Amino acid sequence: MTAAMDARAELLALLEQVHADEQESTLPTFAHADAVDLGTRALALALERDLAVAVRVTRGDQLVFHAATAGTSADNDAWIERKIRLVRRLEISSLQARVRHELDGVDLGWLDPVQYALAGGCIPLRMAGGALVGTLTVSGLPDVDDHALAMEAVRAHLAG
């Protein structure tokens, strides 16, 4: 198997995992308290692991939770804003957008890179039925790890 085939197989496996993750991020409710809980859980995981990340949770267009740990900067906040714009525009996770771009050569050149970040770490939060009601975004780690931390917070929130 060639290196290119190995890389494609890894991307396909990652895409499958991201699809499963997005199914898991369907929430039974999404009030302000849920948004704060999601953010608090992501922040707690980062603090436990001494990770330098910024975390943001939006509910609709409203910023409900934002926190940053030591080692982050305003650059992380800018990345978060760009990732959120991508998720709202495409209605898929920012990691799915990046992986699909790499796999299929999907041309996202029409998206201004100053406004949109083609990098993982922002997941769409949906209600049953598929309505996009918010986002959970992490910035500061490699994008796959940003995505994983966000999903871990969602799973913890859903487990109660």
C-alpha positions in Angstrom: 0.0 0.0 0.0 1.4 3.4 -0.9 1.7 6.3 1.5 -1.0 8.1 -0.4 -3.4 5.2 0.0 -2.6 5.0 3.7 -3.3 8.7 4.1 -6.6 8.4 2.3 -7.6 5.4 4.4 -6.8 7.4 7.6 -8.9 10.3 6.3 -11.8 8.0 5.4 -11.7 6.5 8.9 -11.5 10.0 10.5 -14.5 11.1 8.3 -16.5 8.1 9.5 -15.7 9.0 13.2 -16.6 12.6 12.6 -20.0 11.6 11.1 -20.6 9.4 14.2 -19.6 12.3 16.5 -22.0 14.7 14.8 -24.8 12.2 15.4 -23.8 12.1 19.1 -24.0 15.9 19.4 -27.8 15.9 19.1 -29.1 17.4 22.4 -32.4 16.7 24.1 -32.5 20.4 25.3 -30.3 23.4 24.7 -31.1 26.2 27.2 -28.5 28.6 28.5 -27.8 26.2 31.4 -26.9 23.5 28.9 -24.5 25.8 27.0 -22.8 26.8 30.3 -22.5 23.2 31.3 -20.9 22.2 28.0 -18.4 25.0 28.3 -17.7 24.3 31.9 -17.1 20.6 31.1 -14.7 21.4 28.2 -12.8 23.9 30.4 -12.6 21.4 33.3 -11.1 18.7 31.0 -8.6 21.3 29.7 -7.6 22.3 33.2 -7.2 18.7 34.4 -4.8 18.0 31.5 -3.0 21.4 31.7 -4.0 22.2 28.1 -3.7 25.7 26.6 -7.1 26.1 24.9 -9.9 28.6 24.5 -13.5 27.3 24.7 -16.6 29.0 23.4 -20.3 27.9 23.3 -22.9 29.7 21.4 -26.6 29.4 21.5 -28.0 30.7 18.2 -26.1 33.9 17.7 -25.5 34.5 21.4 -22.1 33.9 23.0 -23.1 32.1 26.2 -19.7 30.7 27.4 -16.1 31.7 26.8 -13.0 30.8 28.7 -9.3 30.5 28.0 -6.5 28.8 29.9 -3.0 30.0 30.3 -0.9 29.8 27.1 -3.7 31.1 24.8 -4.0 34.4 23.2 -6.4 36.6 21.2 -5.3 34.5 18.2 -7.2 31.5 19.6 -10.3 33.7 19.8 -9.9 34.7 16.2 -9.6 31.0 15.2 -12.8 30.3 17.1 -14.7 33.0 15.3 -13.6 31.7 11.9 -14.4 28.0 12.8 -17.9 29.1 14.0 -18.5 30.9 10.8 -17.6 27.8 8.8 -19.9 25.6 10.8 -22.8 28.0 10.5 -22.2 28.4 6.8 -21.8 24.6 5.9 -23.8 23.2 8.9 -21.3 20.4 9.4 -18.4 20.3 11.9 -15.3 22.2 11.0 -13.3 19.0 11.1 -15.7 17.3 8.6 -15.3 20.3 6.3 -11.5 20.0 6.4 -11.4 16.2 5.9 -13.9 16.4 3.0 -11.8 19.1 1.5 -8.7 16.9 1.7 -10.4 13.7 0.6 -12.5 15.0 -2.3 -10.6 18.2 -3.2 -13.8 20.0 -2.4 -13.1 23.6 -3.5 -13.8 25.9 -0.6 -11.8 28.6 -2.2 -15.0 30.7 -2.4 -14.8 31.0 1.4 -12.6 33.9 2.4 -9.8 32.4 4.7 -9.8 35.7 6.7 -13.4 34.9 7.6 -13.5 31.1 7.7 -11.1 28.6 9.1 -10.8 25.2 7.5 -9.7 23.5 10.7 -11.3 21.2 13.1 -12.5 22.1 16.6 -16.0 23.5 16.1 -19.0 21.1 16.3 -22.6 21.9 15.5 -25.0 21.4 18.3 -28.4 20.2 17.1 -31.8 19.3 18.5 -33.7 16.2 17.6 -34.9 16.8 14.0 -31.6 18.4 13.0 -32.0 22.1 13.8 -28.7 23.7 14.4 -29.0 25.5 17.7 -25.5 26.4 18.6 -21.8 25.5 18.5 -19.1 24.2 20.8 -15.6 25.3 19.8 -12.1 24.6 21.1 -8.9 26.2 19.9 -5.3 25.7 20.9 -4.5 22.1 20.1 -4.1 20.3 16.8 -7.5 20.4 15.1 -8.3 16.7 15.6 -7.6 17.1 19.3 -9.7 20.3 19.5 -12.6 18.3 18.0 -12.0 15.4 20.4 -12.0 17.6 23.4 -15.3 19.2 22.3 -16.8 15.8 21.8 -15.6 14.6 25.1 -17.4 17.5 26.8 -20.6 16.7 24.8 -20.5 13.1 25.9 -20.0 14.2 29.6 -22.8 16.6 29.3 -25.2 14.0 27.9 -24.1 11.5 30.5 -25.1 14.1 33.2 
